[in-house]
Amino acid sequence: MSEQQETPEHRRERLRQEEGRGNPAGNMNDAANRASNGSLVDLVGSLGWKGTGILILFMVLGVIIYAIFFR
């Protein structure tokens, strides 16, 4: 796949892999932190724009429901 036809997701993954090859210790540290804390970038990247919109909608609805019932 040429770089002009490469999707943003594939480009991010390719750049992440290239960075990991250049700095294996940093990559190991990033992987350990990502596994324990989760990564919002990975979540949003895997959901796409529709899934991210639904996630934001649920978060806003959760805050509204919390404000109505618990305050």
Secondary structure, DSSP 8 states (H G I E B T S, - for coil): --SSS--HHHHHHHHHHHHHHH-HHHHHHHHHHHHHH--HHHHHHHHHHHHHHHHHHHHHHHHHHHHHHH-
